[in-house]
Amino acid sequence: FTDEISGYVSCGRGCKTGGVNPFGTEQLLKQYNPNSTVGDVFPKEVADTWEVGAKTVWLDNRLMFNLAYFDTQTDNSQLLEFFPAATLQAISTADKVDMSGFELELLARPVDGLSLTASYGYLDAETEEFSGLPAGLSYEGNKRPATSPSTVLLAADYALPLGGSDWELLLHVDYQKQGKTTWDWADTPGAYRSSFDLLHARVAVQNEAWQIAAWGKNLTDESYNAEHIVLLPFLGALYRAAPRQYGVEVAYSF
């Protein structure tokens, strides 16, 4: 539209092949859960997506603001699940899932060497059709598993030349927040992960050939679940995510 403001529209179709679950999956799972809809064969997944957005720059390229809105309609949305009672993994599918949302991103360079980033994403992932269930039971309106309705990122990077040498100091810190995540199509009570916050940092010195860095992940030692496997309502197997971690890296480019 101008030298500082541009817009875009895009659309596309993505496909994921269908396949077969372990032989006898359907019969075995129905022994433990008569409401199971997992079959021995699962169909291909097809996703149609469109997106509209704008990218803008301000203050002589020291400030950038971008925004986007998107919508994805998926047929036969696939989900890899572990069924502990039957001790097997299998692909389950929902007939139709709609995922829509928006993203906001702000990038600033207030002074030379310093970059600041802030972004927010919102996602509404809803199951629209889910066939094969007995009368009176419906998953329509439930959230698609393994999706979070909101994500937040705040980050800062600073580069500082060291004296008159060819070395420079690099500093990075970022804060991430992820919203509540459900784990199964049925939206089983208790089968979700609460929102969590993570803080990471990295400091490095480098020249054209060498980089020496120290880093820390999950510096606040946040305790959260990387995965949840539903056993029974209000009962599940939890897989804890990594706790606080530190490390040192040395790299040489040639």
ChimeraX commands (.cxc) that place a marker at each C-alpha (Angstrom):
marker #1 position 0.00,0.00,0.00 radius 0.5
marker #1 position 2.91,2.33,0.84 radius 0.5
marker #1 position 6.66,1.97,1.33 radius 0.5
marker #1 position 5.94,1.25,5.02 radius 0.5
marker #1 position 2.73,-0.84,4.85 radius 0.5
marker #1 position 2.11,-4.03,2.87 radius 0.5
marker #1 position -0.61,-6.65,2.95 radius 0.5
marker #1 position -1.00,-10.20,1.74 radius 0.5
marker #1 position -3.55,-12.97,1.22 radius 0.5
marker #1 position -2.63,-16.62,0.86 radius 0.5
marker #1 position -4.45,-19.92,0.56 radius 0.5
marker #1 position -3.29,-23.49,0.31 radius 0.5
marker #1 position -4.15,-27.14,0.71 radius 0.5
marker #1 position -2.10,-29.68,2.65 radius 0.5
marker #1 position -2.52,-33.46,2.74 radius 0.5
marker #1 position -1.29,-36.18,5.07 radius 0.5
marker #1 position -1.56,-39.74,3.84 radius 0.5
marker #1 position -3.90,-42.25,5.40 radius 0.5
marker #1 position -2.70,-45.61,6.62 radius 0.5
marker #1 position -3.23,-48.62,8.85 radius 0.5
marker #1 position -3.04,-49.04,12.60 radius 0.5
marker #1 position -1.64,-52.25,14.16 radius 0.5
marker #1 position -3.66,-55.27,13.04 radius 0.5
marker #1 position -6.71,-55.82,15.23 radius 0.5
marker #1 position -6.67,-52.33,16.79 radius 0.5
marker #1 position -10.39,-51.69,16.37 radius 0.5
marker #1 position -11.51,-54.93,18.01 radius 0.5
marker #1 position -8.95,-54.71,20.81 radius 0.5
marker #1 position -9.77,-51.12,21.79 radius 0.5
marker #1 position -13.50,-51.78,21.85 radius 0.5
marker #1 position -12.88,-54.46,24.47 radius 0.5
marker #1 position -11.60,-51.76,26.83 radius 0.5
marker #1 position -13.77,-48.87,25.60 radius 0.5
marker #1 position -17.00,-49.62,23.70 radius 0.5
marker #1 position -17.12,-45.97,22.60 radius 0.5
marker #1 position -13.78,-46.20,20.78 radius 0.5
marker #1 position -13.89,-44.94,17.18 radius 0.5
marker #1 position -10.33,-45.95,16.25 radius 0.5
marker #1 position -10.25,-48.30,13.29 radius 0.5
marker #1 position -7.70,-50.57,11.69 radius 0.5
marker #1 position -7.55,-48.17,8.73 radius 0.5
marker #1 position -7.56,-44.36,8.93 radius 0.5
marker #1 position -8.24,-41.98,6.00 radius 0.5
marker #1 position -5.98,-39.27,4.64 radius 0.5
marker #1 position -6.09,-35.83,6.25 radius 0.5
marker #1 position -6.80,-32.77,4.08 radius 0.5
marker #1 position -6.40,-29.22,5.39 radius 0.5
marker #1 position -7.49,-26.06,3.56 radius 0.5
marker #1 position -5.99,-22.85,4.93 radius 0.5
marker #1 position -6.32,-19.19,4.11 radius 0.5
marker #1 position -4.57,-16.25,5.75 radius 0.5
marker #1 position -4.72,-12.47,5.48 radius 0.5
marker #1 position -2.26,-10.13,7.11 radius 0.5
marker #1 position -0.33,-6.88,7.10 radius 0.5
marker #1 position 3.31,-5.96,7.70 radius 0.5
marker #1 position 4.27,-2.43,8.70 radius 0.5
marker #1 position 7.46,-0.49,9.50 radius 0.5
marker #1 position 7.74,2.78,11.41 radius 0.5
marker #1 position 10.29,5.25,12.73 radius 0.5
marker #1 position 12.86,4.73,10.01 radius 0.5
marker #1 position 12.66,0.93,10.28 radius 0.5
marker #1 position 13.26,0.91,14.04 radius 0.5
marker #1 position 9.74,-0.35,14.76 radius 0.5
marker #1 position 7.85,-3.13,12.95 radius 0.5
marker #1 position 4.30,-4.28,13.62 radius 0.5
marker #1 position 2.76,-7.31,11.89 radius 0.5
marker #1 position -0.65,-8.91,12.22 radius 0.5
marker #1 position -2.36,-11.89,10.62 radius 0.5
marker #1 position -5.66,-13.76,10.74 radius 0.5
marker #1 position -5.96,-17.37,9.57 radius 0.5
marker #1 position -8.48,-20.20,9.29 radius 0.5
marker #1 position -7.84,-23.89,8.64 radius 0.5
marker #1 position -10.60,-26.40,7.85 radius 0.5
marker #1 position -9.40,-29.99,8.26 radius 0.5
marker #1 position -11.10,-33.18,7.13 radius 0.5
marker #1 position -10.12,-36.39,8.95 radius 0.5
marker #1 position -7.84,-34.62,11.42 radius 0.5
marker #1 position -5.34,-37.21,12.66 radius 0.5
marker #1 position -4.05,-37.62,16.22 radius 0.5
marker #1 position -1.47,-40.16,17.41 radius 0.5
marker #1 position -2.65,-41.55,20.76 radius 0.5
marker #1 position -1.32,-44.11,23.21 radius 0.5
marker #1 position -3.87,-46.48,24.73 radius 0.5
marker #1 position -2.26,-47.94,27.86 radius 0.5
marker #1 position -4.95,-50.54,28.57 radius 0.5
marker #1 position -4.21,-52.13,25.18 radius 0.5
marker #1 position -0.51,-51.15,25.27 radius 0.5
marker #1 position -0.52,-49.76,21.74 radius 0.5
marker #1 position -0.30,-46.51,19.79 radius 0.5
marker #1 position -2.81,-45.77,17.06 radius 0.5
marker #1 position -4.09,-42.92,14.90 radius 0.5
marker #1 position -7.54,-41.58,15.74 radius 0.5
marker #1 position -9.40,-39.08,13.54 radius 0.5
marker #1 position -12.08,-36.43,13.77 radius 0.5
marker #1 position -14.25,-35.89,10.67 radius 0.5
marker #1 position -13.97,-32.08,10.68 radius 0.5
marker #1 position -11.90,-29.66,12.74 radius 0.5
marker #1 position -11.85,-25.87,12.37 radius 0.5
marker #1 position -8.84,-23.92,13.59 radius 0.5
marker #1 position -8.89,-20.14,13.40 radius 0.5
marker #1 position -6.96,-17.41,15.14 radius 0.5
marker #1 position -4.71,-14.40,14.87 radius 0.5
marker #1 position -1.11,-13.41,15.52 radius 0.5
marker #1 position 0.34,-10.04,16.57 radius 0.5
marker #1 position 4.06,-9.30,16.42 radius 0.5
marker #1 position 6.02,-6.21,17.49 radius 0.5
marker #1 position 9.74,-5.78,16.74 radius 0.5
marker #1 position 11.71,-2.77,18.02 radius 0.5
marker #1 position 15.31,-1.58,17.69 radius 0.5
marker #1 position 15.40,1.39,20.10 radius 0.5
marker #1 position 19.22,1.70,20.02 radius 0.5
marker #1 position 21.97,0.16,17.93 radius 0.5
marker #1 position 22.63,-3.43,18.93 radius 0.5
marker #1 position 19.40,-3.93,20.88 radius 0.5
marker #1 position 16.41,-5.81,19.45 radius 0.5
marker #1 position 13.14,-6.35,21.34 radius 0.5
marker #1 position 10.40,-8.78,20.29 radius 0.5
marker #1 position 6.87,-9.24,21.57 radius 0.5
marker #1 position 4.26,-11.54,20.04 radius 0.5
marker #1 position 0.86,-12.94,20.92 radius 0.5
marker #1 position -1.04,-15.75,19.23 radius 0.5
marker #1 position -4.63,-16.88,19.74 radius 0.5
marker #1 position -6.01,-20.19,18.42 radius 0.5
marker #1 position -9.56,-21.51,18.53 radius 0.5
marker #1 position -9.35,-25.19,17.50 radius 0.5
marker #1 position -12.79,-26.79,17.63 radius 0.5
marker #1 position -14.06,-30.23,16.65 radius 0.5
marker #1 position -17.04,-29.69,14.32 radius 0.5
marker #1 position -17.90,-33.29,13.36 radius 0.5
marker #1 position -16.99,-36.58,15.01 radius 0.5
marker #1 position -18.83,-39.65,13.76 radius 0.5
marker #1 position -18.98,-43.21,15.06 radius 0.5
marker #1 position -20.03,-42.38,18.63 radius 0.5
marker #1 position -23.10,-43.96,20.24 radius 0.5
marker #1 position -26.32,-41.97,20.54 radius 0.5
marker #1 position -26.20,-39.38,23.28 radius 0.5
marker #1 position -22.41,-38.96,23.17 radius 0.5
marker #1 position -20.88,-36.10,21.22 radius 0.5
marker #1 position -17.39,-34.61,20.91 radius 0.5
marker #1 position -18.58,-31.73,18.73 radius 0.5
marker #1 position -17.54,-28.41,20.21 radius 0.5
marker #1 position -14.58,-29.93,22.07 radius 0.5
marker #1 position -11.11,-28.49,21.59 radius 0.5
marker #1 position -8.71,-30.27,19.28 radius 0.5
marker #1 position -6.19,-32.12,21.47 radius 0.5
marker #1 position -2.59,-30.96,21.79 radius 0.5
marker #1 position -3.41,-27.34,20.92 radius 0.5
marker #1 position -3.13,-24.28,23.13 radius 0.5
marker #1 position -5.51,-21.29,22.82 radius 0.5
marker #1 position -2.80,-18.71,23.49 radius 0.5
marker #1 position 0.95,-18.20,23.26 radius 0.5
marker #1 position 3.04,-15.24,24.38 radius 0.5
marker #1 position 6.68,-14.48,23.59 radius 0.5
marker #1 position 8.86,-11.63,24.93 radius 0.5
marker #1 position 12.51,-11.56,23.89 radius 0.5
marker #1 position 15.53,-9.27,23.94 radius 0.5
marker #1 position 18.82,-9.52,22.05 radius 0.5
marker #1 position 21.87,-7.29,22.48 radius 0.5
marker #1 position 25.11,-7.28,20.50 radius 0.5
marker #1 position 28.10,-5.32,21.86 radius 0.5
marker #1 position 31.53,-5.03,20.15 radius 0.5
marker #1 position 34.39,-5.78,22.57 radius 0.5
marker #1 position 36.98,-3.02,22.38 radius 0.5
marker #1 position 38.91,-2.74,19.16 radius 0.5
marker #1 position 38.99,-6.49,18.59 radius 0.5
marker #1 position 36.93,-8.58,16.19 radius 0.5
marker #1 position 35.05,-10.15,19.12 radius 0.5
marker #1 position 31.54,-9.24,20.14 radius 0.5
marker #1 position 29.30,-10.06,23.09 radius 0.5
marker #1 position 25.84,-11.48,22.38 radius 0.5
marker #1 position 23.09,-11.54,25.01 radius 0.5
marker #1 position 19.68,-13.18,24.63 radius 0.5
marker #1 position 16.77,-13.66,27.01 radius 0.5
marker #1 position 13.23,-14.77,26.26 radius 0.5
marker #1 position 10.03,-15.41,28.18 radius 0.5
marker #1 position 7.34,-17.77,26.86 radius 0.5
marker #1 position 3.84,-18.42,28.12 radius 0.5
marker #1 position 1.58,-21.16,26.78 radius 0.5
marker #1 position -2.09,-21.55,27.63 radius 0.5
marker #1 position -4.10,-24.55,28.74 radius 0.5
marker #1 position -3.78,-27.68,26.57 radius 0.5
marker #1 position -6.22,-30.61,26.40 radius 0.5
marker #1 position -5.05,-34.12,25.52 radius 0.5
marker #1 position -7.94,-36.15,24.03 radius 0.5
marker #1 position -10.95,-35.73,21.77 radius 0.5
marker #1 position -13.36,-36.47,24.62 radius 0.5
marker #1 position -12.03,-33.55,26.68 radius 0.5
marker #1 position -11.79,-35.98,29.61 radius 0.5
marker #1 position -12.00,-34.20,32.99 radius 0.5
marker #1 position -8.54,-33.71,34.39 radius 0.5
marker #1 position -6.85,-34.58,31.09 radius 0.5
marker #1 position -5.31,-31.21,30.41 radius 0.5
marker #1 position -2.15,-29.21,31.05 radius 0.5
marker #1 position -2.47,-25.90,32.84 radius 0.5
marker #1 position -0.79,-22.82,31.39 radius 0.5
marker #1 position 2.93,-22.51,32.12 radius 0.5
marker #1 position 5.74,-19.95,31.86 radius 0.5
marker #1 position 9.34,-20.50,30.71 radius 0.5
marker #1 position 12.42,-18.29,30.92 radius 0.5
marker #1 position 15.53,-18.93,28.80 radius 0.5
marker #1 position 18.82,-17.03,28.47 radius 0.5
marker #1 position 22.06,-17.25,26.51 radius 0.5
marker #1 position 25.32,-15.30,26.59 radius 0.5
marker #1 position 28.07,-15.71,24.01 radius 0.5
marker #1 position 31.27,-14.17,22.68 radius 0.5
marker #1 position 32.19,-14.70,19.06 radius 0.5
marker #1 position 34.35,-13.65,16.16 radius 0.5
marker #1 position 34.48,-14.84,12.56 radius 0.5
marker #1 position 35.79,-18.26,13.55 radius 0.5
marker #1 position 34.88,-18.97,17.18 radius 0.5
marker #1 position 31.80,-18.81,19.36 radius 0.5
marker #1 position 31.77,-19.64,23.08 radius 0.5
marker #1 position 28.37,-19.63,24.74 radius 0.5
marker #1 position 26.67,-20.44,28.02 radius 0.5
marker #1 position 22.93,-21.04,28.13 radius 0.5
marker #1 position 20.14,-21.82,30.52 radius 0.5
marker #1 position 16.70,-23.25,29.80 radius 0.5
marker #1 position 13.67,-23.12,32.10 radius 0.5
marker #1 position 15.62,-20.92,34.51 radius 0.5
marker #1 position 12.73,-20.67,36.98 radius 0.5
marker #1 position 12.57,-24.49,37.13 radius 0.5
marker #1 position 8.91,-24.51,36.08 radius 0.5
marker #1 position 7.26,-27.90,36.62 radius 0.5
marker #1 position 4.86,-28.85,33.83 radius 0.5
marker #1 position 3.79,-31.87,31.79 radius 0.5
marker #1 position 5.21,-32.53,28.34 radius 0.5
marker #1 position 2.48,-35.12,27.73 radius 0.5
marker #1 position -0.56,-36.64,29.44 radius 0.5
marker #1 position -1.98,-40.08,28.64 radius 0.5
marker #1 position -5.59,-40.65,29.70 radius 0.5
marker #1 position -6.13,-43.83,31.71 radius 0.5
marker #1 position -9.51,-43.14,33.31 radius 0.5
marker #1 position -11.47,-39.94,33.99 radius 0.5
marker #1 position -9.40,-37.90,36.47 radius 0.5
marker #1 position -6.57,-40.45,36.17 radius 0.5
marker #1 position -3.67,-40.29,33.74 radius 0.5
marker #1 position 0.01,-40.98,33.20 radius 0.5
marker #1 position 2.08,-37.79,33.21 radius 0.5
marker #1 position 5.39,-37.21,31.44 radius 0.5
marker #1 position 7.24,-34.33,33.05 radius 0.5
marker #1 position 9.03,-31.80,30.87 radius 0.5
marker #1 position 12.72,-31.07,31.40 radius 0.5
marker #1 position 13.57,-29.10,34.56 radius 0.5
marker #1 position 16.11,-26.28,34.75 radius 0.5
marker #1 position 19.06,-26.94,32.44 radius 0.5
marker #1 position 22.45,-25.29,31.91 radius 0.5
marker #1 position 25.06,-25.81,29.25 radius 0.5
marker #1 position 28.19,-24.53,27.53 radius 0.5
marker #1 position 28.87,-24.66,23.80 radius 0.5
marker #1 position 32.05,-24.06,21.80 radius 0.5
marker #1 position 31.85,-23.79,18.01 radius 0.5
marker #1 position 34.48,-23.26,15.34 radius 0.5
marker #1 position 33.68,-22.27,11.76 radius 0.5
marker #1 position 36.10,-23.11,8.95 radius 0.5
marker link #1:1,2 radius 0.2
marker link #1:2,3 radius 0.2
marker link #1:3,4 radius 0.2
marker link #1:4,5 radius 0.2
marker link #1:5,6 radius 0.2
marker link #1:6,7 radius 0.2
marker link #1:7,8 radius 0.2
marker link #1:8,9 radius 0.2
marker link #1:9,10 radius 0.2
marker link #1:10,11 radius 0.2
marker link #1:11,12 radius 0.2
marker link #1:12,13 radius 0.2
marker link #1:13,14 radius 0.2
marker link #1:14,15 radius 0.2
marker link #1:15,16 radius 0.2
marker link #1:16,17 radius 0.2
marker link #1:17,18 radius 0.2
marker link #1:18,19 radius 0.2
marker link #1:19,20 radius 0.2
marker link #1:20,21 radius 0.2
marker link #1:21,22 radius 0.2
marker link #1:22,23 radius 0.2
marker link #1:23,24 radius 0.2
marker link #1:24,25 radius 0.2
marker link #1:25,26 radius 0.2
marker link #1:26,27 radius 0.2
marker link #1:27,28 radius 0.2
marker link #1:28,29 radius 0.2
marker link #1:29,30 radius 0.2
marker link #1:30,31 radius 0.2
marker link #1:31,32 radius 0.2
marker link #1:32,33 radius 0.2
marker link #1:33,34 radius 0.2
marker link #1:34,35 radius 0.2
marker link #1:35,36 radius 0.2
marker link #1:36,37 radius 0.2
marker link #1:37,38 radius 0.2
marker link #1:38,39 radius 0.2
marker link #1:39,40 radius 0.2
marker link #1:40,41 radius 0.2
marker link #1:41,42 radius 0.2
marker link #1:42,43 radius 0.2
marker link #1:43,44 radius 0.2
marker link #1:44,45 radius 0.2
marker link #1:45,46 radius 0.2
marker link #1:46,47 radius 0.2
marker link #1:47,48 radius 0.2
marker link #1:48,49 radius 0.2
marker link #1:49,50 radius 0.2
marker link #1:50,51 radius 0.2
marker link #1:51,52 radius 0.2
marker link #1:52,53 radius 0.2
marker link #1:53,54 radius 0.2
marker link #1:54,55 radius 0.2
marker link #1:55,56 radius 0.2
marker link #1:56,57 radius 0.2
marker link #1:57,58 radius 0.2
marker link #1:58,59 radius 0.2
marker link #1:59,60 radius 0.2
marker link #1:60,61 radius 0.2
marker link #1:61,62 radius 0.2
marker link #1:62,63 radius 0.2
marker link #1:63,64 radius 0.2
marker link #1:64,65 radius 0.2
marker link #1:65,66 radius 0.2
marker link #1:66,67 radius 0.2
marker link #1:67,68 radius 0.2
marker link #1:68,69 radius 0.2
marker link #1:69,70 radius 0.2
marker link #1:70,71 radius 0.2
marker link #1:71,72 radius 0.2
marker link #1:72,73 radius 0.2
marker link #1:73,74 radius 0.2
marker link #1:74,75 radius 0.2
marker link #1:75,76 radius 0.2
marker link #1:76,77 radius 0.2
marker link #1:77,78 radius 0.2
marker link #1:78,79 radius 0.2
marker link #1:79,80 radius 0.2
marker link #1:80,81 radius 0.2
marker link #1:81,82 radius 0.2
marker link #1:82,83 radius 0.2
marker link #1:83,84 radius 0.2
marker link #1:84,85 radius 0.2
marker link #1:85,86 radius 0.2
marker link #1:86,87 radius 0.2
marker link #1:87,88 radius 0.2
marker link #1:88,89 radius 0.2
marker link #1:89,90 radius 0.2
marker link #1:90,91 radius 0.2
marker link #1:91,92 radius 0.2
marker link #1:92,93 radius 0.2
marker link #1:93,94 radius 0.2
marker link #1:94,95 radius 0.2
marker link #1:95,96 radius 0.2
marker link #1:96,97 radius 0.2
marker link #1:97,98 radius 0.2
marker link #1:98,99 radius 0.2
marker link #1:99,100 radius 0.2
marker link #1:100,101 radius 0.2
marker link #1:101,102 radius 0.2
marker link #1:102,103 radius 0.2
marker link #1:103,104 radius 0.2
marker link #1:104,105 radius 0.2
marker link #1:105,106 radius 0.2
marker link #1:106,107 radius 0.2
marker link #1:107,108 radius 0.2
marker link #1:108,109 radius 0.2
marker link #1:109,110 radius 0.2
marker link #1:110,111 radius 0.2
marker link #1:111,112 radius 0.2
marker link #1:112,113 radius 0.2
marker link #1:113,114 radius 0.2
marker link #1:114,115 radius 0.2
marker link #1:115,116 radius 0.2
marker link #1:116,117 radius 0.2
marker link #1:117,118 radius 0.2
marker link #1:118,119 radius 0.2
marker link #1:119,120 radius 0.2
marker link #1:120,121 radius 0.2
marker link #1:121,122 radius 0.2
marker link #1:122,123 radius 0.2
marker link #1:123,124 radius 0.2
marker link #1:124,125 radius 0.2
marker link #1:125,126 radius 0.2
marker link #1:126,127 radius 0.2
marker link #1:127,128 radius 0.2
marker link #1:128,129 radius 0.2
marker link #1:129,130 radius 0.2
marker link #1:130,131 radius 0.2
marker link #1:131,132 radius 0.2
marker link #1:132,133 radius 0.2
marker link #1:133,134 radius 0.2
marker link #1:134,135 radius 0.2
marker link #1:135,136 radius 0.2
marker link #1:136,137 radius 0.2
marker link #1:137,138 radius 0.2
marker link #1:138,139 radius 0.2
marker link #1:139,140 radius 0.2
marker link #1:140,141 radius 0.2
marker link #1:141,142 radius 0.2
marker link #1:142,143 radius 0.2
marker link #1:143,144 radius 0.2
marker link #1:144,145 radius 0.2
marker link #1:145,146 radius 0.2
marker link #1:146,147 radius 0.2
marker link #1:147,148 radius 0.2
marker link #1:148,149 radius 0.2
marker link #1:149,150 radius 0.2
marker link #1:150,151 radius 0.2
marker link #1:151,152 radius 0.2
marker link #1:152,153 radius 0.2
marker link #1:153,154 radius 0.2
marker link #1:154,155 radius 0.2
marker link #1:155,156 radius 0.2
marker link #1:156,157 radius 0.2
marker link #1:157,158 radius 0.2
marker link #1:158,159 radius 0.2
marker link #1:159,160 radius 0.2
marker link #1:160,161 radius 0.2
marker link #1:161,162 radius 0.2
marker link #1:162,163 radius 0.2
marker link #1:163,164 radius 0.2
marker link #1:164,165 radius 0.2
marker link #1:165,166 radius 0.2
marker link #1:166,167 radius 0.2
marker link #1:167,168 radius 0.2
marker link #1:168,169 radius 0.2
marker link #1:169,170 radius 0.2
marker link #1:170,171 radius 0.2
marker link #1:171,172 radius 0.2
marker link #1:172,173 radius 0.2
marker link #1:173,174 radius 0.2
marker link #1:174,175 radius 0.2
marker link #1:175,176 radius 0.2
marker link #1:176,177 radius 0.2
marker link #1:177,178 radius 0.2
marker link #1:178,179 radius 0.2
marker link #1:179,180 radius 0.2
marker link #1:180,181 radius 0.2
marker link #1:181,182 radius 0.2
marker link #1:182,183 radius 0.2
marker link #1:183,184 radius 0.2
marker link #1:184,185 radius 0.2
marker link #1:185,186 radius 0.2
marker link #1:186,187 radius 0.2
marker link #1:187,188 radius 0.2
marker link #1:188,189 radius 0.2
marker link #1:189,190 radius 0.2
marker link #1:190,191 radius 0.2
marker link #1:191,192 radius 0.2
marker link #1:192,193 radius 0.2
marker link #1:193,194 radius 0.2
marker link #1:194,195 radius 0.2
marker link #1:195,196 radius 0.2
marker link #1:196,197 radius 0.2
marker link #1:197,198 radius 0.2
marker link #1:198,199 radius 0.2
marker link #1:199,200 radius 0.2
marker link #1:200,201 radius 0.2
marker link #1:201,202 radius 0.2
marker link #1:202,203 radius 0.2
marker link #1:203,204 radius 0.2
marker link #1:204,205 radius 0.2
marker link #1:205,206 radius 0.2
marker link #1:206,207 radius 0.2
marker link #1:207,208 radius 0.2
marker link #1:208,209 radius 0.2
marker link #1:209,210 radius 0.2
marker link #1:210,211 radius 0.2
marker link #1:211,212 radius 0.2
marker link #1:212,213 radius 0.2
marker link #1:213,214 radius 0.2
marker link #1:214,215 radius 0.2
marker link #1:215,216 radius 0.2
marker link #1:216,217 radius 0.2
marker link #1:217,218 radius 0.2
marker link #1:218,219 radius 0.2
marker link #1:219,220 radius 0.2
marker link #1:220,221 radius 0.2
marker link #1:221,222 radius 0.2
marker link #1:222,223 radius 0.2
marker link #1:223,224 radius 0.2
marker link #1:224,225 radius 0.2
marker link #1:225,226 radius 0.2
marker link #1:226,227 radius 0.2
marker link #1:227,228 radius 0.2
marker link #1:228,229 radius 0.2
marker link #1:229,230 radius 0.2
marker link #1:230,231 radius 0.2
marker link #1:231,232 radius 0.2
marker link #1:232,233 radius 0.2
marker link #1:233,234 radius 0.2
marker link #1:234,235 radius 0.2
marker link #1:235,236 radius 0.2
marker link #1:236,237 radius 0.2
marker link #1:237,238 radius 0.2
marker link #1:238,239 radius 0.2
marker link #1:239,240 radius 0.2
marker link #1:240,241 radius 0.2
marker link #1:241,242 radius 0.2
marker link #1:242,243 radius 0.2
marker link #1:243,244 radius 0.2
marker link #1:244,245 radius 0.2
marker link #1:245,246 radius 0.2
marker link #1:246,247 radius 0.2
marker link #1:247,248 radius 0.2
marker link #1:248,249 radius 0.2
marker link #1:249,250 radius 0.2
marker link #1:250,251 radius 0.2
marker link #1:251,252 radius 0.2
marker link #1:252,253 radius 0.2
marker link #1:253,254 radius 0.2
view
